[in-house]
């Protein structure tokens, strides 16, 4: 697969994830999902520039999920 193909697959996955409803999720789940999506997108862009969009997306998604969770936990009253 070429870099452009990887980016298209990742972009399609992010679009599908964005279309799913978050109304039944609690605050923590929403923050983790948002962090995952943002991290995957950013990781894919960085990964595409450095060699592997898929690897970048996976690393970014993991880091984003952890970041989203930490943000939610630190913003609780």
PyMOL commands that place a pseudoatom at each C-alpha (Angstrom):
pseudoatom trace, name=CA, resn=UNK, resi=1, chain=A, elem=C, hetatm=0, pos=[0.000, 0.000, 0.000]
pseudoatom trace, name=CA, resn=UNK, resi=2, chain=A, elem=C, hetatm=0, pos=[1.187, 3.475, -0.746]
pseudoatom trace, name=CA, resn=UNK, resi=3, chain=A, elem=C, hetatm=0, pos=[1.286, 6.336, 1.724]
pseudoatom trace, name=CA, resn=UNK, resi=4, chain=A, elem=C, hetatm=0, pos=[-1.723, 7.933, 0.039]
pseudoatom trace, name=CA, resn=UNK, resi=5, chain=A, elem=C, hetatm=0, pos=[-3.694, 4.692, 0.387]
pseudoatom trace, name=CA, resn=UNK, resi=6, chain=A, elem=C, hetatm=0, pos=[-2.877, 4.514, 4.092]
pseudoatom trace, name=CA, resn=UNK, resi=7, chain=A, elem=C, hetatm=0, pos=[-3.998, 8.090, 4.583]
pseudoatom trace, name=CA, resn=UNK, resi=8, chain=A, elem=C, hetatm=0, pos=[-7.259, 7.427, 2.757]
pseudoatom trace, name=CA, resn=UNK, resi=9, chain=A, elem=C, hetatm=0, pos=[-8.031, 4.384, 4.905]
pseudoatom trace, name=CA, resn=UNK, resi=10, chain=A, elem=C, hetatm=0, pos=[-7.255, 6.302, 8.082]
pseudoatom trace, name=CA, resn=UNK, resi=11, chain=A, elem=C, hetatm=0, pos=[-9.295, 9.311, 6.952]
pseudoatom trace, name=CA, resn=UNK, resi=12, chain=A, elem=C, hetatm=0, pos=[-12.259, 7.063, 6.153]
pseudoatom trace, name=CA, resn=UNK, resi=13, chain=A, elem=C, hetatm=0, pos=[-12.024, 5.382, 9.552]
pseudoatom trace, name=CA, resn=UNK, resi=14, chain=A, elem=C, hetatm=0, pos=[-11.922, 8.754, 11.294]
pseudoatom trace, name=CA, resn=UNK, resi=15, chain=A, elem=C, hetatm=0, pos=[-14.940, 9.970, 9.331]
pseudoatom trace, name=CA, resn=UNK, resi=16, chain=A, elem=C, hetatm=0, pos=[-16.927, 6.881, 10.249]
pseudoatom trace, name=CA, resn=UNK, resi=17, chain=A, elem=C, hetatm=0, pos=[-15.925, 7.239, 13.892]
pseudoatom trace, name=CA, resn=UNK, resi=18, chain=A, elem=C, hetatm=0, pos=[-16.983, 10.881, 13.799]
pseudoatom trace, name=CA, resn=UNK, resi=19, chain=A, elem=C, hetatm=0, pos=[-20.420, 9.947, 12.536]
pseudoatom trace, name=CA, resn=UNK, resi=20, chain=A, elem=C, hetatm=0, pos=[-21.139, 7.645, 15.457]
pseudoatom trace, name=CA, resn=UNK, resi=21, chain=A, elem=C, hetatm=0, pos=[-23.219, 9.079, 18.259]
pseudoatom trace, name=CA, resn=UNK, resi=22, chain=A, elem=C, hetatm=0, pos=[-21.654, 10.113, 21.563]
pseudoatom trace, name=CA, resn=UNK, resi=23, chain=A, elem=C, hetatm=0, pos=[-24.959, 10.881, 23.281]
pseudoatom trace, name=CA, resn=UNK, resi=24, chain=A, elem=C, hetatm=0, pos=[-24.959, 7.683, 25.344]
pseudoatom trace, name=CA, resn=UNK, resi=25, chain=A, elem=C, hetatm=0, pos=[-21.401, 8.136, 26.555]
pseudoatom trace, name=CA, resn=UNK, resi=26, chain=A, elem=C, hetatm=0, pos=[-20.284, 9.625, 29.824]
pseudoatom trace, name=CA, resn=UNK, resi=27, chain=A, elem=C, hetatm=0, pos=[-17.719, 12.428, 30.041]
pseudoatom trace, name=CA, resn=UNK, resi=28, chain=A, elem=C, hetatm=0, pos=[-14.742, 10.102, 30.398]
pseudoatom trace, name=CA, resn=UNK, resi=29, chain=A, elem=C, hetatm=0, pos=[-15.722, 8.030, 27.374]
pseudoatom trace, name=CA, resn=UNK, resi=30, chain=A, elem=C, hetatm=0, pos=[-16.243, 11.147, 25.260]
pseudoatom trace, name=CA, resn=UNK, resi=31, chain=A, elem=C, hetatm=0, pos=[-12.840, 12.571, 26.234]
pseudoatom trace, name=CA, resn=UNK, resi=32, chain=A, elem=C, hetatm=0, pos=[-11.063, 9.281, 25.545]
pseudoatom trace, name=CA, resn=UNK, resi=33, chain=A, elem=C, hetatm=0, pos=[-12.778, 8.929, 22.156]
pseudoatom trace, name=CA, resn=UNK, resi=34, chain=A, elem=C, hetatm=0, pos=[-11.970, 12.515, 21.205]
pseudoatom trace, name=CA, resn=UNK, resi=35, chain=A, elem=C, hetatm=0, pos=[-8.361, 12.113, 22.292]
pseudoatom trace, name=CA, resn=UNK, resi=36, chain=A, elem=C, hetatm=0, pos=[-8.075, 8.883, 20.340]
pseudoatom trace, name=CA, resn=UNK, resi=37, chain=A, elem=C, hetatm=0, pos=[-9.444, 10.435, 17.151]
pseudoatom trace, name=CA, resn=UNK, resi=38, chain=A, elem=C, hetatm=0, pos=[-7.284, 13.550, 17.413]
pseudoatom trace, name=CA, resn=UNK, resi=39, chain=A, elem=C, hetatm=0, pos=[-4.205, 11.488, 18.271]
pseudoatom trace, name=CA, resn=UNK, resi=40, chain=A, elem=C, hetatm=0, pos=[-4.777, 9.078, 15.391]
pseudoatom trace, name=CA, resn=UNK, resi=41, chain=A, elem=C, hetatm=0, pos=[-5.172, 11.929, 12.931]
pseudoatom trace, name=CA, resn=UNK, resi=42, chain=A, elem=C, hetatm=0, pos=[-2.087, 13.742, 14.134]
pseudoatom trace, name=CA, resn=UNK, resi=43, chain=A, elem=C, hetatm=0, pos=[-0.099, 10.531, 14.325]
pseudoatom trace, name=CA, resn=UNK, resi=44, chain=A, elem=C, hetatm=0, pos=[-1.101, 9.586, 10.791]
pseudoatom trace, name=CA, resn=UNK, resi=45, chain=A, elem=C, hetatm=0, pos=[0.082, 12.927, 9.457]
pseudoatom trace, name=CA, resn=UNK, resi=46, chain=A, elem=C, hetatm=0, pos=[3.390, 12.731, 11.278]
pseudoatom trace, name=CA, resn=UNK, resi=47, chain=A, elem=C, hetatm=0, pos=[3.787, 9.061, 10.371]
pseudoatom trace, name=CA, resn=UNK, resi=48, chain=A, elem=C, hetatm=0, pos=[3.117, 9.769, 6.691]
pseudoatom trace, name=CA, resn=UNK, resi=49, chain=A, elem=C, hetatm=0, pos=[5.838, 12.400, 6.721]
pseudoatom trace, name=CA, resn=UNK, resi=50, chain=A, elem=C, hetatm=0, pos=[8.340, 10.099, 8.433]
pseudoatom trace, name=CA, resn=UNK, resi=51, chain=A, elem=C, hetatm=0, pos=[7.591, 6.765, 6.783]
pseudoatom trace, name=CA, resn=UNK, resi=52, chain=A, elem=C, hetatm=0, pos=[4.520, 4.926, 8.102]
pseudoatom trace, name=CA, resn=UNK, resi=53, chain=A, elem=C, hetatm=0, pos=[1.111, 6.547, 8.436]
pseudoatom trace, name=CA, resn=UNK, resi=54, chain=A, elem=C, hetatm=0, pos=[-0.413, 3.417, 9.974]
pseudoatom trace, name=CA, resn=UNK, resi=55, chain=A, elem=C, hetatm=0, pos=[2.227, 3.154, 12.685]
pseudoatom trace, name=CA, resn=UNK, resi=56, chain=A, elem=C, hetatm=0, pos=[1.929, 6.860, 13.417]
pseudoatom trace, name=CA, resn=UNK, resi=57, chain=A, elem=C, hetatm=0, pos=[-1.847, 6.562, 13.674]
pseudoatom trace, name=CA, resn=UNK, resi=58, chain=A, elem=C, hetatm=0, pos=[-1.621, 3.658, 16.109]
pseudoatom trace, name=CA, resn=UNK, resi=59, chain=A, elem=C, hetatm=0, pos=[0.903, 5.406, 18.325]
pseudoatom trace, name=CA, resn=UNK, resi=60, chain=A, elem=C, hetatm=0, pos=[-1.071, 8.658, 18.141]
pseudoatom trace, name=CA, resn=UNK, resi=61, chain=A, elem=C, hetatm=0, pos=[-4.332, 6.901, 18.974]
pseudoatom trace, name=CA, resn=UNK, resi=62, chain=A, elem=C, hetatm=0, pos=[-2.821, 5.293, 22.061]
pseudoatom trace, name=CA, resn=UNK, resi=63, chain=A, elem=C, hetatm=0, pos=[-1.275, 8.540, 23.243]
pseudoatom trace, name=CA, resn=UNK, resi=64, chain=A, elem=C, hetatm=0, pos=[-4.500, 10.422, 22.505]
pseudoatom trace, name=CA, resn=UNK, resi=65, chain=A, elem=C, hetatm=0, pos=[-6.607, 7.945, 24.476]
pseudoatom trace, name=CA, resn=UNK, resi=66, chain=A, elem=C, hetatm=0, pos=[-4.351, 8.303, 27.506]
pseudoatom trace, name=CA, resn=UNK, resi=67, chain=A, elem=C, hetatm=0, pos=[-4.310, 12.079, 27.091]
pseudoatom trace, name=CA, resn=UNK, resi=68, chain=A, elem=C, hetatm=0, pos=[-8.099, 12.264, 26.808]
pseudoatom trace, name=CA, resn=UNK, resi=69, chain=A, elem=C, hetatm=0, pos=[-8.496, 10.211, 29.966]
pseudoatom trace, name=CA, resn=UNK, resi=70, chain=A, elem=C, hetatm=0, pos=[-6.053, 12.377, 31.896]
pseudoatom trace, name=CA, resn=UNK, resi=71, chain=A, elem=C, hetatm=0, pos=[-7.751, 15.571, 30.732]
pseudoatom trace, name=CA, resn=UNK, resi=72, chain=A, elem=C, hetatm=0, pos=[-11.117, 14.251, 31.873]
pseudoatom trace, name=CA, resn=UNK, resi=73, chain=A, elem=C, hetatm=0, pos=[-9.766, 13.218, 35.271]
pseudoatom trace, name=CA, resn=UNK, resi=74, chain=A, elem=C, hetatm=0, pos=[-8.082, 16.582, 35.842]
pseudoatom trace, name=CA, resn=UNK, resi=75, chain=A, elem=C, hetatm=0, pos=[-11.158, 18.614, 34.890]
pseudoatom trace, name=CA, resn=UNK, resi=76, chain=A, elem=C, hetatm=0, pos=[-13.492, 16.963, 37.375]
pseudoatom trace, name=CA, resn=UNK, resi=77, chain=A, elem=C, hetatm=0, pos=[-14.799, 19.195, 40.155]
for i in range(1, 77): cmd.bond("trace and resi %d" % i, "trace and resi %d" % (i + 1))
show_as sticks, trace
zoom trace
